[in-house]
Amino acid sequence: MGTEVSQHTSEACPHTKMHPASDVERRVWEFVSDLLTDPEQLRADLDAMIEEERQGIDGEPEQEAKPWLSKLSQVESKRSRFQDMAAEGYITFEELGAKLSELEEVRATAVERLEAIRNYQERIEEMEQDRDALLESYALRAPEALDELTPEERHQVYRMLRLRSVVRIGGTLEASGMFGEGSGFCHPGVRSSTL
């Protein structure tokens, strides 16, 4: 058996310094509060992120879905014809099985692509709803009112911003999410500071 490195040694994780969660939370909330107190910039950043997400698909989702819907229709039509051919004895049941197997692969691919397009549309709609909610519910509040949000309300803001934060080796705190270059970040928005 090979040598194992214990999870409890410094070899398992070179990041041995502990950062109190309250310090990290405070720094993250300061950053988010700064974002929320500039609603015009926040809207521009969120709109840019949504537009960038829209670029992830070729053309309009409806146009992208049309060929896959057509493929599904063709698969059903061919399946029916092949079954009729087998019933009339024009092809063997073995040949029918092979043809149906090929059609199933095409059908599975079409269903997978249509699901991806649907998920993409839902993701865009959710981003737009979150943008509107952030701007209507939080960005118009005074900084003092933002500081009085409950932990659950803050978590909701983090979720809407798709905020991710991580403390790197050396104590650098990085935050990423739905905020762009206007806040001194690039997509995905990243801001670093040292704890």
C-alpha positions as a Python dict, from the first residue, in 0.01 Angstrom:
ca = {
    (1, 'M'): (0, 0, 0),
    (2, 'G'): (127, 351, -85),
    (3, 'T'): (192, 632, 157),
    (4, 'E'): (-114, 830, 254),
    (5, 'V'): (-114, 1192, 367),
    (6, 'S'): (-340, 1258, 659),
    (7, 'Q'): (-602, 1526, 616),
    (8, 'H'): (-488, 1671, 946),
    (9, 'T'): (-128, 1750, 846),
    (10, 'S'): (7, 2062, 682),
    (11, 'E'): (98, 1843, 382),
    (12, 'A'): (-271, 1778, 318),
    (13, 'C'): (-354, 2147, 312),
    (14, 'P'): (-83, 2412, 293),
    (15, 'H'): (-337, 2675, 401),
    (16, 'T'): (-299, 2639, 777),
    (17, 'K'): (-405, 2986, 892),
    (18, 'M'): (-761, 3004, 1013),
    (19, 'H'): (-973, 3307, 926),
    (20, 'P'): (-1267, 3371, 1156),
    (21, 'A'): (-1592, 3343, 965),
    (22, 'S'): (-1709, 3672, 1114),
    (23, 'D'): (-1410, 3853, 959),
    (24, 'V'): (-1468, 3696, 621),
    (25, 'E'): (-1842, 3767, 639),
    (26, 'R'): (-1777, 4129, 738),
    (27, 'R'): (-1540, 4183, 442),
    (28, 'V'): (-1776, 4014, 197),
    (29, 'W'): (-2071, 4218, 323),
    (30, 'E'): (-1870, 4543, 294),
    (31, 'F'): (-1801, 4456, -68),
    (32, 'V'): (-2166, 4370, -141),
    (33, 'S'): (-2288, 4684, 37),
    (34, 'D'): (-2058, 4892, -183),
    (35, 'L'): (-2212, 4729, -489),
    (36, 'L'): (-2565, 4794, -369),
    (37, 'T'): (-2505, 5161, -289),
    (38, 'D'): (-2432, 5239, -656),
    (39, 'P'): (-2752, 5122, -827),
    (40, 'E'): (-2664, 5270, -1167),
    (41, 'Q'): (-2333, 5086, -1179),
    (42, 'L'): (-2493, 4772, -1037),
    (43, 'R'): (-2759, 4779, -1312),
    (44, 'A'): (-2491, 4826, -1577),
    (45, 'D'): (-2288, 4537, -1435),
    (46, 'L'): (-2589, 4306, -1409),
    (47, 'D'): (-2710, 4396, -1758),
    (48, 'A'): (-2361, 4325, -1895),
    (49, 'M'): (-2352, 3987, -1723),
    (50, 'I'): (-2697, 3897, -1859),
    (51, 'E'): (-2594, 4004, -2208),
    (52, 'E'): (-2277, 3797, -2181),
    (53, 'E'): (-2487, 3498, -2076),
    (54, 'R'): (-2712, 3555, -2379),
    (55, 'Q'): (-2408, 3530, -2605),
    (56, 'G'): (-2365, 3171, -2487),
    (57, 'I'): (-2611, 3042, -2747),
    (58, 'D'): (-2606, 3087, -3123),
    (59, 'G'): (-2897, 3310, -3220),
    (60, 'E'): (-3232, 3317, -3046),
    (61, 'P'): (-3331, 3017, -2832),
    (62, 'E'): (-3648, 2966, -3036),
    (63, 'Q'): (-3444, 2953, -3358),
    (64, 'E'): (-3189, 2725, -3193),
    (65, 'A'): (-3468, 2486, -3087),
    (66, 'K'): (-3639, 2459, -3429),
    (67, 'P'): (-3397, 2210, -3591),
    (68, 'W'): (-3405, 1989, -3280),
    (69, 'L'): (-3785, 1992, -3271),
    (70, 'S'): (-3780, 1902, -3640),
    (71, 'K'): (-3542, 1612, -3568),
    (72, 'L'): (-3779, 1481, -3300),
    (73, 'S'): (-4065, 1493, -3546),
    (74, 'Q'): (-3857, 1314, -3810),
    (75, 'V'): (-3758, 1045, -3560),
    (76, 'E'): (-4121, 971, -3475),
    (77, 'S'): (-4217, 961, -3843),
    (78, 'K'): (-3930, 727, -3930),
    (79, 'R'): (-4000, 505, -3630),
    (80, 'S'): (-4357, 458, -3748),
    (81, 'R'): (-4247, 386, -4109),
    (82, 'F'): (-3984, 133, -3995),
    (83, 'Q'): (-4240, -43, -3776),
    (84, 'D'): (-4481, -58, -4069),
    (85, 'M'): (-4203, -198, -4292),
    (86, 'A'): (-4127, -469, -4036),
    (87, 'A'): (-4497, -554, -4001),
    (88, 'E'): (-4524, -592, -4379),
    (89, 'G'): (-4207, -804, -4392),
    (90, 'Y'): (-3996, -556, -4589),
    (91, 'I'): (-3730, -556, -4317),
    (92, 'T'): (-3646, -812, -4050),
    (93, 'F'): (-3705, -751, -3682),
    (94, 'E'): (-3327, -749, -3639),
    (95, 'E'): (-3299, -468, -3897),
    (96, 'L'): (-3588, -291, -3726),
    (97, 'G'): (-3405, -311, -3392),
    (98, 'A'): (-3090, -160, -3544),
    (99, 'K'): (-3282, 123, -3712),
    (100, 'L'): (-3478, 198, -3394),
    (101, 'S'): (-3153, 202, -3197),
    (102, 'E'): (-3008, 461, -3438),
    (103, 'L'): (-3324, 668, -3411),
    (104, 'E'): (-3308, 652, -3031),
    (105, 'E'): (-2958, 804, -3039),
    (106, 'V'): (-3083, 1092, -3257),
    (107, 'R'): (-3388, 1138, -3031),
    (108, 'A'): (-3172, 1139, -2715),
    (109, 'T'): (-2940, 1402, -2865),
    (110, 'A'): (-3234, 1621, -2968),
    (111, 'V'): (-3396, 1593, -2625),
    (112, 'E'): (-3064, 1678, -2458),
    (113, 'R'): (-3015, 1988, -2676),
    (114, 'L'): (-3373, 2104, -2619),
    (115, 'E'): (-3326, 2061, -2243),
    (116, 'A'): (-3006, 2266, -2257),
    (117, 'I'): (-3187, 2543, -2448),
    (118, 'R'): (-3475, 2538, -2196),
    (119, 'N'): (-3228, 2554, -1904),
    (120, 'Y'): (-3048, 2840, -2075),
    (121, 'Q'): (-3373, 3035, -2115),
    (122, 'E'): (-3464, 2972, -1751),
    (123, 'R'): (-3119, 3086, -1636),
    (124, 'I'): (-3154, 3414, -1832),
    (125, 'E'): (-3503, 3472, -1690),
    (126, 'E'): (-3379, 3403, -1337),
    (127, 'M'): (-3087, 3643, -1382),
    (128, 'E'): (-3328, 3914, -1504),
    (129, 'Q'): (-3561, 3856, -1208),
    (130, 'D'): (-3270, 3868, -964),
    (131, 'R'): (-3143, 4189, -1124),
    (132, 'D'): (-3484, 4351, -1086),
    (133, 'A'): (-3523, 4229, -727),
    (134, 'L'): (-3176, 4352, -629),
    (135, 'L'): (-3240, 4693, -779),
    (136, 'E'): (-3593, 4728, -640),
    (137, 'S'): (-3549, 4573, -297),
    (138, 'Y'): (-3193, 4638, -193),
    (139, 'A'): (-3009, 4891, -409),
    (140, 'L'): (-3242, 5175, -312),
    (141, 'R'): (-3185, 5129, 62),
    (142, 'A'): (-2961, 5355, 261),
    (143, 'P'): (-2628, 5198, 365),
    (144, 'E'): (-2744, 5190, 728),
    (145, 'A'): (-3056, 4994, 630),
    (146, 'L'): (-2842, 4745, 438),
    (147, 'D'): (-2637, 4680, 751),
    (148, 'E'): (-2954, 4585, 936),
    (149, 'L'): (-3047, 4303, 696),
    (150, 'T'): (-3086, 3966, 864),
    (151, 'P'): (-2843, 3685, 778),
    (152, 'E'): (-3120, 3525, 570),
    (153, 'E'): (-3173, 3848, 374),
    (154, 'R'): (-2798, 3880, 316),
    (155, 'H'): (-2785, 3520, 196),
    (156, 'Q'): (-3065, 3603, -50),
    (157, 'V'): (-2861, 3896, -184),
    (158, 'Y'): (-2554, 3671, -218),
    (159, 'R'): (-2763, 3415, -407),
    (160, 'M'): (-2902, 3677, -644),
    (161, 'L'): (-2550, 3804, -713),
    (162, 'R'): (-2430, 3444, -754),
    (163, 'L'): (-2162, 3544, -507),
    (164, 'R'): (-1878, 3306, -437),
    (165, 'S'): (-1595, 3391, -204),
    (166, 'V'): (-1280, 3206, -115),
    (167, 'V'): (-981, 3281, 104),
    (168, 'R'): (-661, 3198, -80),
    (169, 'I'): (-327, 3102, 70),
    (170, 'G'): (-174, 3417, 209),
    (171, 'G'): (-510, 3552, 324),
    (172, 'T'): (-634, 3696, -5),
    (173, 'L'): (-1012, 3704, -14),
    (174, 'E'): (-1160, 3668, -362),
    (175, 'A'): (-1523, 3730, -443),
    (176, 'S'): (-1683, 3646, -776),
    (177, 'G'): (-2034, 3670, -911),
    (178, 'M'): (-2269, 3883, -1119),
    (179, 'F'): (-2075, 4205, -1116),
    (180, 'G'): (-1846, 4331, -1384),
    (181, 'E'): (-1568, 4567, -1479),
    (182, 'G'): (-1762, 4869, -1359),
    (183, 'S'): (-1699, 4759, -1000),
    (184, 'G'): (-1332, 4700, -1065),
    (185, 'F'): (-1393, 4340, -1164),
    (186, 'C'): (-1387, 4132, -1476),
    (187, 'H'): (-1620, 3848, -1571),
    (188, 'P'): (-1662, 3652, -1371),
    (189, 'G'): (-1629, 3950, -1143),
    (190, 'V'): (-1339, 3900, -907),
    (191, 'R'): (-1221, 4128, -633),
    (192, 'S'): (-926, 4051, -409),
    (193, 'S'): (-827, 4194, -76),
    (194, 'T'): (-609, 4069, 206),
    (195, 'L'): (-756, 3971, 540),
}
